[in-house]
Amino acid sequence: MTTVRGVVLAVCCLLVGVAAVDPVVSAPTGSARTPPMGWNSWNAYGCDIDQQKIRAAADAIVAAGLRDVGYEYVNVDDCWQATTRDVWGNLRADPARFPDGMKALADYVHGKGLRFGIYATPGTRTCANLAGLYPGALGSLGHERQDAAVFAAWGVDYLKYDWCRAEVDGVEPRAGFTLMRDALDDTGRAVVYSIHRQPQLPVDSWRPSVANSWRTTGDIAPTWDSVTGIVDRQVGLEVWARPGAWNDPDMLEVGNGALTPDESRAHFSLWAVLSAPLLAGNRLDAMSEDTRRVLTNRDVVAVDQDWAGSQGYRVRDGGDVQVWVKPLSGGDRAVAVLNRGASTATTSVTAAEFGFPGGGGLTLRDLWSGVVSGAEGPVAVTVRPHAAVLYRVSARR
Ligand code: GLA
């Protein structure tokens, strides 16, 4: 099975001309043909999780209409584990927080037409344990096959495998991440495999061959500086992304902390242009209507989920104003004009920057306002402070 996938992948890479990916390792276990979408507990709750909160998130994904636009994974992050393995060495859930256990929780999530995700680490400790936030934090080192089998028996569909200083335990990153990938693969269950190596070294060829997504930065925070700082660090990474393997600039903070509605829209716009996994990180059962509208904007989600040979890339770095372009299937372009500054900016964007070097008439649809306009030459774009305008641009036929 793995060999067939590897061949399919190799053919696919030849066709789309993706940067050379290490041919030695085979394709990862999950499919993730488009960037995974769902929700994760960490940004909303940190360590303070229990089965009621996870169930409430699953309920809300359905009730708020997120499932209808493609959000499907409900992912439990760190702090779900009991402090010890059972007598057979199996991982188990903290009985106080998850009294019905993970299988029952996965069943509940599946019963909603959703998929279930969980968190583990390749060393001996999880990140929350390292940070002194949680006592029960058992890593998978030496138990990779056993843990993969337990996850499969529970019905896990997504694994976040988080480095958490596993080098202290003598783990080598590529080997450690590959070990779990192989263990997941051998269960026969399609599990989306999301990895995070801290500190983030430059992305190299093994990552897209081992995992369905890999973090490209440290942890996001719900601030404008954090969001724009992460955007800065995505420049050039587009060469690594392809269907089944995605750069991960971290989970969404839409609706969290001090982010304004404009900042949340800009954050979501850029993540879509970057073909990022869209994992909501807010309290779905207590979100504002504005936040719900951001997360469920079908036009913006369609930009994220579209693949026409490249994730978005930066075509202008003009200080406060940046222009990012993502090719879309059918020849359209998604174009984000980002204003990082504290005052309104008006800038002229050329047809070439919109991704149409030959010029000609263009049709621009603003994906947040819905306003459609035409252009024959450069377009004057006005962007509010700490905001982005996101267009879908087509050549006028
Ligand atoms: C790391 C990860 C976060 C989260 C925490 C949990 O910091 O980057 O996304 O999973 O660990 O402890």
Residues whose N, C-alpha, C, O or C-beta is under 5 A from the ligand:
A	BS01	GLA	W42 D77 D78 C127 A128 D219
